[in-house]
Amino acid sequence: MSDVLHPEKHPFVDFVKKNQKTLTYGLTILVVVVIGYFGYTELYQNPREAKAADAMFIAEKYFGLDSSNYVLNGDGTNKGVLYVIKEYSGTKAANLAKYYAGISYFRMNDFNKSIDYLKDFSTSAKQVQAIAYGTIGDAYAELKKNDDAVDYYKKAGEHFPEDEGISSEYLYRQAALLELNGKADDAIAVYKTIKSKYPKTDKGFQADKYINRLKVQP
């Protein structure tokens, strides 16, 4: 008689019977993992994200006012971004807080801390990421670490070419620092890139001036 009339003889049914304990164990593990994930997300991570975002609210206002000390440390009533970074590590707000901290430390001329926080920050918002790279370049330039500054100006200038203003500005800073370091040929190459890619920007419009100046130097 066929397997259709005797389903217990079907290979799949036979496999299930032989491995019932293993399959049951595996299914139990899967259920526990799924429940654990949703429990972690709904009962732990999402509330932390909300609390971190609330803590950032006033700090963001101070950031817009260039009140860097308040951004970092709070105003005595409201917490600053350093608190958010420490207490809400792993949240989106804590990641953004690192950007605010890095920019604020740069404004306060604490360039090493600026670099540390901005290097630990990342975002899919390309304009913001380009500014973060560019500020790291500025900080390295202030510290006279010119090779590192050139590298980060290049990263900033190439990260989001669709933003012609940001890109041309940081490429210009790269070229200017190369020029300052006596690397005229490298500087000319970058100025030519600015002229070619961003001719409508202020730096693109002035590129020929910079190129010609370097070409006539002894």
C-alpha positions as CSV (number, residue, x, y, z in Angstrom):
1,M,0.0,0.0,0.0
2,S,1.3,3.5,-0.8
3,D,2.9,6.0,1.6
4,V,-0.1,8.3,0.9
5,L,-2.4,5.8,2.7
6,H,0.2,5.2,5.4
7,P,1.6,8.7,6.2
8,E,3.6,7.2,9.1
9,K,5.9,5.7,6.5
10,H,6.6,9.1,4.9
11,P,10.3,10.0,5.2
12,F,9.5,13.4,6.7
13,V,7.2,11.9,9.4
14,D,9.9,9.3,10.1
15,F,12.5,12.1,10.5
16,V,10.3,14.0,12.8
17,K,9.7,11.0,15.0
18,K,13.4,10.1,15.2
19,N,14.4,13.7,16.0
20,Q,11.4,14.8,18.0
21,K,13.5,15.8,21.1
22,T,16.0,17.7,19.2
23,L,13.4,19.6,17.2
24,T,11.4,20.4,20.3
25,Y,14.6,21.7,22.0
26,G,15.5,23.8,18.9
27,L,12.0,25.2,18.7
28,T,12.1,26.1,22.4
29,I,15.4,27.9,22.0
30,L,14.0,29.9,19.1
31,V,10.9,30.9,21.1
32,V,13.1,32.0,24.0
33,V,15.4,34.0,21.7
34,V,12.4,35.8,20.0
35,I,10.7,36.5,23.3
36,G,14.0,37.7,24.8
37,Y,14.7,40.0,21.9
38,F,11.3,41.7,22.0
39,G,11.5,41.9,25.8
40,Y,14.9,43.5,25.6
41,T,13.7,46.0,22.9
42,E,10.3,46.9,24.4
43,L,11.1,46.8,28.1
44,Y,14.7,47.9,28.2
45,Q,16.2,49.5,25.1
46,N,13.2,51.6,23.9
47,P,12.7,53.2,27.3
48,R,16.4,54.0,27.5
49,E,16.2,55.6,24.1
50,A,13.3,57.8,25.2
51,K,15.1,58.8,28.5
52,A,18.3,59.6,26.6
53,A,16.5,61.7,24.0
54,D,14.8,63.6,26.8
55,A,18.1,64.2,28.5
56,M,19.5,65.6,25.2
57,F,16.8,68.1,24.7
58,I,18.2,71.1,26.6
59,A,21.8,70.2,25.7
60,E,20.8,70.5,22.0
61,K,19.5,74.0,22.7
62,Y,22.7,75.1,24.4
63,F,24.6,73.6,21.4
64,G,22.8,76.0,19.1
65,L,23.8,78.9,21.4
66,D,27.5,77.9,21.4
67,S,27.3,77.4,25.2
68,S,29.8,74.6,25.2
69,N,30.2,74.1,28.9
70,Y,26.5,73.8,29.4
71,V,26.4,71.4,26.4
72,L,29.0,69.2,28.1
73,N,28.1,69.4,31.8
74,G,24.5,70.7,32.0
75,D,23.3,73.8,33.7
76,G,22.8,72.5,37.2
77,T,19.2,71.5,36.6
78,N,19.5,69.7,33.2
79,K,22.1,67.1,32.3
80,G,24.7,67.6,29.6
81,V,25.9,65.3,26.9
82,L,28.7,63.7,29.0
83,Y,26.0,62.4,31.3
84,V,24.0,61.0,28.3
85,I,27.1,59.3,26.9
86,K,27.9,57.7,30.3
87,E,24.4,56.7,31.4
88,Y,22.8,55.7,28.1
89,S,25.7,54.1,26.2
90,G,24.5,52.2,23.1
91,T,21.6,54.5,22.4
92,K,21.2,56.7,19.4
93,A,21.1,59.8,21.6
94,A,24.4,58.8,23.2
95,N,25.9,58.5,19.8
96,L,24.7,61.9,18.8
97,A,25.9,63.2,22.2
98,K,29.5,62.2,21.1
99,Y,29.2,64.6,18.1
100,Y,28.0,67.4,20.3
101,A,30.8,66.7,22.8
102,G,33.4,66.6,20.0
103,I,32.3,69.9,18.5
104,S,32.0,71.5,21.9
105,Y,35.5,70.5,23.0
106,F,36.8,71.9,19.7
107,R,35.1,75.2,20.5
108,M,36.8,75.1,23.9
109,N,40.2,74.4,22.3
110,D,40.5,71.0,23.9
111,F,41.5,69.4,20.6
112,N,42.5,66.0,21.9
113,K,39.1,65.4,23.5
114,S,37.4,66.7,20.4
115,I,39.2,64.1,18.3
116,D,38.4,61.3,20.8
117,Y,34.7,61.9,20.8
118,L,34.3,62.6,17.1
119,K,36.2,59.5,16.2
120,D,33.8,57.5,18.4
121,F,30.8,59.0,16.5
122,S,29.3,57.7,13.3
123,T,26.1,58.5,11.4
124,S,24.4,57.7,8.1
125,A,23.7,61.5,7.8
126,K,26.5,62.2,5.4
127,Q,26.6,65.9,5.8
128,V,27.0,65.6,9.6
129,Q,29.6,62.8,9.2
130,A,31.6,65.0,6.8
131,I,31.6,67.9,9.3
132,A,32.8,65.5,12.0
133,Y,35.7,64.3,9.8
134,G,36.5,67.9,8.9
135,T,36.5,69.0,12.5
136,I,38.9,66.2,13.4
137,G,41.0,67.6,10.6
138,D,40.8,71.0,12.1
139,A,41.8,69.6,15.5
140,Y,44.8,67.8,14.1
141,A,45.8,71.0,12.3
142,E,45.6,72.9,15.6
143,L,47.8,70.3,17.2
144,K,50.3,70.6,14.3
145,K,49.7,67.0,13.3
146,N,49.5,68.0,9.7
147,D,49.6,64.6,8.0
148,D,46.7,63.4,10.1
149,A,44.9,66.7,9.4
150,V,45.4,66.3,5.6
151,D,44.0,62.7,5.8
152,Y,40.8,63.8,7.6
153,Y,40.3,66.9,5.3
154,K,40.4,64.4,2.4
155,K,37.9,62.1,4.1
156,A,35.6,65.1,4.8
157,G,35.9,66.4,1.3
158,E,35.2,63.1,-0.4
159,H,32.5,61.8,2.0
160,F,29.5,63.5,0.5
161,P,30.4,65.1,-2.9
162,E,26.8,66.0,-3.5
163,D,27.2,68.8,-0.9
164,E,29.4,71.1,-3.0
165,G,30.0,73.7,-0.3
166,I,31.2,71.2,2.4
167,S,33.2,69.2,0.0
168,S,35.0,72.1,-1.7
169,E,35.7,73.7,1.7
170,Y,37.4,70.7,3.2
171,L,39.3,69.9,0.0
172,Y,40.6,73.4,0.0
173,R,41.8,73.0,3.6
174,Q,43.5,69.9,2.5
175,A,45.2,71.6,-0.4
176,A,46.2,74.7,1.7
177,L,47.8,72.5,4.3
178,L,49.7,70.5,1.7
179,E,50.9,73.8,0.3
180,L,52.0,74.9,3.7
181,N,54.0,71.7,4.1
182,G,55.8,72.3,0.9
183,K,53.9,69.7,-1.2
184,A,53.1,72.0,-4.1
185,D,52.4,69.3,-6.6
186,D,50.0,67.5,-4.3
187,A,48.3,70.8,-3.5
188,I,47.9,71.7,-7.2
189,A,46.3,68.3,-7.8
190,V,43.7,69.0,-5.1
191,Y,43.1,72.5,-6.4
192,K,42.5,71.1,-9.8
193,T,40.0,68.6,-8.4
194,I,38.1,71.5,-6.7
195,K,38.1,73.4,-10.0
196,S,36.8,70.4,-11.9
197,K,34.2,69.1,-9.6
198,Y,33.0,72.3,-7.9
199,P,33.4,75.2,-10.4
200,K,30.4,77.1,-9.1
201,T,31.6,77.3,-5.5
202,D,33.7,80.1,-4.1
203,K,36.7,77.7,-3.8
204,G,36.2,76.4,-7.3
205,F,36.0,79.9,-8.7
206,Q,39.3,80.8,-7.0
207,A,41.2,77.6,-7.8
208,D,43.0,79.0,-10.8
209,K,44.5,81.7,-8.6
210,Y,45.9,79.1,-6.2
211,I,47.2,76.9,-9.0
212,N,48.9,79.8,-10.8
213,R,50.5,81.1,-7.6
214,L,52.1,77.7,-7.0
215,K,53.2,77.3,-10.6
216,V,55.2,80.6,-10.6
217,Q,56.9,79.9,-7.2
218,P,60.6,79.1,-7.6
